Amino acid sequence: MAKKRRPQTKAATPQAVDGPIPVVGARESCPCGSGRRYKACHGRAAAHAATELVHRPFEGLPGEADWVALRELVPAATVELTLKGGLPEGVPSVTLATVLPMAWPALRRDNGAVLLGLQNDTASGDLSRDLADTLQRALTAAPGSPVTAGRAAGDGPRLQDLLDPEGPFEPNVHSGFEFWVENAENATGEVAASLDRANAAAIPTVRLSGVDAAYWCETPEKNHLRWVMTHPEEQLLDALARLHAAGTSSLGEDTRLVGSFRAHGLTVPVWDLPSTMSAEDIEKPAAAFAERLATALADTSPLSGDERRARSGLTSRQITLN
């Protein structure tokens, strides 16, 4: 005997409302009031409205390689940003932060200062446009309030339109997340407990001072150097292959170039280091490697057989983060 089919209920239709619909979690009720989950209501339209993926969203900004590193590699860091035309009245500073408490996209402090979070999911394929939209909303938010996720207009400004291209970009890498809280040394209760939990999960990381966008990090079994480079990928891989085939791709005894990954359009070579090698220890070897790499990058001759095999090995271990 055939099973009775359950009667099909007519799905609620999205409600017509004035103004934009706020972005919420995919499984939450849609703010329009239709009674449906966001992902099955206005969230569906938002997903289809995502812009085409921009592979180098930070291209043209000061410190592009460091933007990528802070987005993908560094647990806790801040950078003071310089806006075109200066800061609006009532905003004493704008600071980029790797991550903010509760994964807030941005935060307006009680004193009017703005913190912009970098390590957040974004609504479109253009990370620069999404961050610019968040920054604009943070600049006009009420002091003492977080800024929630939103959808940037497809023709809205990008960070390249809002930030001074001549402004400095000098990352300050922190050992913990005390920058979340003013007067963190006096934090108590749940605030102090939250900081302790976040700090315990952070991998110790140091930005090298002698070369650009190279970050040492400490892990239990071995340390690593992850170096974000802006050279064209094919040219860089050829140069790394030349050095690898010549036995000069390491950073000293017991170190090894283990591969690379792509992130936001840039290539990031990675070295394994002994657990005893500190960030200070790697400064001189990294500077010497930068000189060898510059020579290899200038070599435009065809790769030898050994160099082609080295390049094949490097590319076979390459992954893409985005």
C-alpha positions as CSV (number, residue, x, y, z in Angstrom):
1,M,0.0,0.0,0.0
2,A,1.4,3.3,-1.0
3,K,2.4,5.7,1.7
4,K,0.3,8.8,2.1
5,R,2.1,11.9,1.0
6,R,2.4,14.7,3.5
7,P,0.5,17.7,2.4
8,Q,2.7,20.4,1.1
9,T,2.5,23.8,2.8
10,K,2.9,26.8,0.8
11,A,6.2,28.6,1.6
12,A,6.0,32.1,2.9
13,T,7.1,34.7,0.4
14,P,9.6,37.3,1.3
15,Q,8.0,40.4,2.8
16,A,8.2,43.7,1.1
17,V,9.9,46.1,3.5
18,D,11.3,49.6,3.2
19,G,15.1,49.8,3.3
20,P,17.8,47.2,3.2
21,I,17.4,43.8,5.0
22,P,20.1,43.3,7.7
23,V,22.5,40.4,7.2
24,V,22.0,37.6,9.9
25,G,23.1,34.0,10.3
26,A,22.0,31.7,7.5
27,R,19.8,29.6,9.9
28,E,18.2,32.6,11.7
29,S,14.8,34.0,10.9
30,C,14.8,36.5,8.1
31,P,14.5,40.0,9.5
32,C,11.8,40.8,6.9
33,G,9.3,38.9,9.0
34,S,8.4,36.2,6.4
35,G,9.0,33.4,9.0
36,R,11.5,31.7,6.8
37,R,15.2,31.2,7.5
38,Y,17.4,33.9,6.2
39,K,19.2,31.6,3.8
40,A,15.9,30.6,2.1
41,C,14.6,34.2,2.0
42,H,16.5,37.4,1.5
43,G,19.8,35.6,2.1
44,R,19.3,33.8,-1.2
45,A,19.1,37.1,-3.1
46,A,22.1,38.4,-1.2
47,A,24.2,35.3,-2.2
48,H,23.3,35.8,-5.9
49,A,24.2,39.4,-5.6
50,A,27.8,38.7,-4.6
51,T,30.3,40.3,-6.9
52,E,32.8,38.5,-9.0
53,L,35.9,37.4,-7.0
54,V,38.6,40.0,-6.9
55,H,41.8,37.9,-6.6
56,R,44.1,40.8,-5.4
57,P,41.7,42.9,-3.2
58,F,44.6,44.8,-1.6
59,E,46.5,45.7,-4.7
60,G,47.4,49.3,-4.8
61,L,47.2,49.8,-1.0
62,P,50.4,50.6,0.9
63,G,51.7,47.3,2.4
64,E,49.7,44.9,0.2
65,A,51.8,41.9,1.4
66,D,51.2,42.8,5.0
67,W,47.5,43.2,4.4
68,V,47.5,39.6,3.2
69,A,49.6,38.4,6.1
70,L,47.3,40.1,8.7
71,R,44.3,38.6,7.0
72,E,45.6,35.0,6.8
73,L,48.6,34.5,9.1
74,V,48.8,36.7,12.1
75,P,46.6,36.2,15.2
76,A,46.9,39.6,16.9
77,A,48.1,42.8,15.2
78,T,47.0,46.4,14.7
79,V,47.8,49.1,12.2
80,E,46.9,52.8,12.3
81,L,45.2,53.8,9.0
82,T,45.4,57.1,7.3
83,L,42.2,58.3,5.5
84,K,42.1,60.5,2.4
85,G,41.2,64.0,3.5
86,G,41.9,63.2,7.2
87,L,39.8,61.9,10.0
88,P,36.1,63.0,10.4
89,E,35.3,65.2,13.4
90,G,34.8,63.1,16.5
91,V,37.0,60.2,15.2
92,P,40.4,60.5,16.9
93,S,41.9,57.4,15.1
94,V,41.1,54.5,12.7
95,T,42.9,51.3,13.5
96,L,42.9,48.0,11.5
97,A,42.8,45.0,13.8
98,T,43.3,41.3,12.8
99,V,40.2,40.3,14.7
100,L,37.8,41.9,17.2
101,P,35.9,40.4,20.1
102,M,32.8,38.4,19.1
103,A,34.2,38.6,15.5
104,W,32.6,42.0,15.1
105,P,33.3,43.6,11.7
106,A,34.1,46.9,13.4
107,L,33.8,48.7,16.7
108,R,33.4,52.4,17.6
109,R,35.0,53.0,21.0
110,D,33.4,55.3,23.7
111,N,35.9,58.0,22.7
112,G,34.9,57.8,19.0
113,A,38.0,55.8,17.8
114,V,37.3,53.1,15.2
115,L,38.6,49.6,15.1
116,L,38.2,47.8,11.8
117,G,38.3,43.9,11.9
118,L,40.1,42.2,9.0
119,Q,39.6,38.5,9.7
120,N,35.8,38.3,9.0
121,D,33.6,36.6,6.4
122,T,32.5,39.0,3.8
123,A,29.3,39.2,1.7
124,S,30.8,39.6,-1.7
125,G,33.8,38.6,-3.8
126,D,35.5,41.9,-3.2
127,L,37.1,42.0,0.2
128,S,38.2,45.6,-0.3
129,R,34.7,46.8,-1.0
130,D,33.2,45.0,1.9
131,L,35.8,46.4,4.3
132,A,35.3,49.9,2.9
133,D,31.6,49.6,3.5
134,T,32.2,48.4,7.1
135,L,34.6,51.3,7.7
136,Q,32.1,53.9,6.4
137,R,29.4,52.6,8.7
138,A,31.8,52.5,11.6
139,L,32.8,56.2,11.1
140,T,29.1,57.2,11.6
141,A,28.2,54.6,14.3
142,A,27.3,55.7,17.8
143,P,30.3,55.8,20.1
144,G,30.5,52.7,22.3
145,S,28.8,50.4,19.8
146,P,29.9,47.5,17.6
147,V,29.2,47.5,13.8
148,T,27.3,44.5,12.5
149,A,27.8,42.7,9.2
150,G,26.2,44.3,6.1
151,R,26.1,44.1,2.3
152,A,28.2,46.6,0.3
153,A,26.6,48.2,-2.8
154,G,28.1,46.8,-6.0
155,D,29.2,50.3,-7.0
156,G,30.3,51.4,-3.5
157,P,33.9,52.6,-2.7
158,R,36.8,50.3,-2.0
159,L,39.6,50.7,0.5
160,Q,41.7,52.1,-2.3
161,D,39.2,55.0,-2.5
162,L,39.1,55.7,1.2
163,L,42.8,55.2,2.4
164,D,45.6,57.6,1.7
165,P,47.9,55.8,-0.8
166,E,50.9,57.7,0.6
167,G,50.0,56.9,4.2
168,P,52.3,54.6,6.2
169,F,51.3,50.9,6.9
170,E,53.3,49.7,9.9
171,P,51.9,46.6,11.5
172,N,52.2,46.2,15.3
173,V,52.2,42.5,16.1
174,H,50.9,41.8,19.6
175,S,51.5,38.8,21.9
176,G,47.8,38.9,22.9
177,F,44.5,40.7,22.4
178,E,44.8,43.3,25.1
179,F,44.2,45.9,22.4
180,W,40.6,44.9,22.5
181,V,40.1,46.7,25.8
182,E,41.1,50.1,27.0
183,N,43.1,49.7,30.3
184,A,43.2,46.0,29.8
185,E,45.6,45.6,32.7
186,N,42.6,46.5,35.0
187,A,40.1,44.1,33.3
188,T,38.2,41.7,35.6
189,G,35.5,39.1,35.5
190,E,34.2,37.9,32.1
191,V,36.3,40.5,30.2
192,A,39.5,39.2,31.8
193,A,38.4,35.6,31.2
194,S,37.7,36.3,27.5
195,L,41.1,37.8,27.0
196,D,42.8,34.8,28.7
197,R,41.0,32.4,26.4
198,A,41.8,34.4,23.3
199,N,45.5,34.8,24.3
200,A,45.9,31.1,25.0
201,A,44.8,30.3,21.5
202,A,47.1,32.7,19.8
203,I,50.3,31.3,18.0
204,P,53.3,33.4,19.0
205,T,54.2,35.5,15.9
206,V,56.9,38.1,15.1
207,R,57.3,40.3,12.0
208,L,60.9,40.4,10.8
209,S,62.4,43.9,10.7
210,G,65.0,43.4,8.0
211,V,62.7,42.2,5.1
212,D,59.2,43.0,4.0
213,A,56.1,40.9,5.1
214,A,58.0,37.9,6.6
215,Y,56.5,36.4,9.7
216,W,58.1,34.0,12.1
217,C,55.8,31.8,14.2
218,E,56.3,29.3,17.0
219,T,54.5,25.9,17.1
220,P,55.1,23.0,19.5
221,E,57.1,20.8,17.2
222,K,58.9,23.3,14.9
223,N,58.9,26.9,14.0
224,H,58.1,28.4,10.6
225,L,58.8,31.5,8.5
226,R,55.9,32.5,6.2
227,W,56.9,35.2,3.8
228,V,54.3,37.0,1.6
229,M,55.8,38.2,-1.7
230,T,54.5,40.5,-4.3
231,H,56.6,39.2,-7.2
232,P,54.7,37.8,-10.2
233,E,53.9,34.1,-9.3
234,E,55.5,32.5,-12.3
235,Q,58.7,34.6,-12.1
236,L,58.9,33.9,-8.3
237,L,58.5,30.1,-8.7
238,D,61.2,30.0,-11.4
239,A,63.5,31.9,-9.0
240,L,62.8,29.7,-6.1
241,A,63.3,26.6,-8.3
242,R,66.8,28.0,-9.3
243,L,67.8,28.4,-5.7
244,H,66.3,25.1,-4.7
245,A,68.2,23.2,-7.4
246,A,71.4,25.0,-6.4
247,G,70.9,24.0,-2.7
248,T,70.6,27.6,-1.6
249,S,66.8,27.9,-0.9
250,S,67.2,27.2,2.9
251,L,67.7,29.7,5.6
252,G,70.5,27.9,7.4
253,E,71.2,24.6,9.0
254,D,68.2,22.4,9.7
255,T,65.9,24.8,7.8
256,R,63.9,23.8,4.7
257,L,61.8,25.5,2.1
258,V,58.7,23.2,2.2
259,G,56.4,24.8,-0.3
260,S,54.2,27.8,-0.7
261,F,50.5,28.8,-0.8
262,R,48.5,31.5,-2.6
263,A,46.5,34.1,-0.7
264,H,44.6,37.0,-2.2
265,G,46.7,36.9,-5.4
266,L,50.1,36.7,-3.7
267,T,52.5,33.8,-3.2
268,V,53.7,32.9,0.3
269,P,56.7,30.6,0.5
270,V,57.0,28.7,3.8
271,W,60.1,27.4,5.6
272,D,60.3,24.9,8.4
273,L,62.7,26.0,11.2
274,P,64.1,24.3,14.2
275,S,62.2,24.9,17.4
276,T,65.3,26.5,18.8
277,M,65.5,29.1,16.1
278,S,64.0,32.4,17.2
279,A,62.7,35.3,15.2
280,E,65.9,37.2,16.0
281,D,68.0,34.2,14.8
282,I,66.3,34.2,11.4
283,E,66.8,37.9,10.6
284,K,70.3,37.7,9.0
285,P,69.6,34.5,7.1
286,A,66.4,36.0,5.7
287,A,68.2,39.1,4.6
288,A,70.8,37.0,2.8
289,F,68.1,34.9,1.2
290,A,66.5,38.1,-0.1
291,E,69.7,39.0,-1.9
292,R,70.0,35.5,-3.5
293,L,66.3,35.7,-4.5
294,A,66.9,39.1,-6.2
295,T,69.7,37.6,-8.3
296,A,67.6,34.6,-9.2
297,L,64.6,36.8,-10.2
298,A,66.8,38.8,-12.6
299,D,67.9,35.5,-14.4
300,T,65.6,35.1,-17.4
301,S,67.4,32.1,-19.0
302,P,65.5,28.9,-19.5
303,L,65.4,26.5,-16.5
304,S,67.7,23.6,-16.5
305,G,66.5,20.0,-16.1
306,D,67.2,20.1,-12.4
307,E,65.6,23.4,-12.0
308,R,62.4,22.2,-13.8
309,R,62.2,19.3,-11.5
310,A,62.7,21.5,-8.5
311,R,59.9,23.8,-9.8
312,S,57.6,20.8,-10.3
313,G,58.2,19.8,-6.7
314,L,57.4,23.3,-5.4
315,T,54.2,23.6,-7.4
316,S,53.0,20.2,-6.4
317,R,53.0,21.3,-2.8
318,Q,51.3,24.7,-3.5
319,I,47.8,25.3,-2.2
320,T,45.4,28.2,-2.6
321,L,43.6,29.7,0.5
322,N,41.2,31.8,-1.5
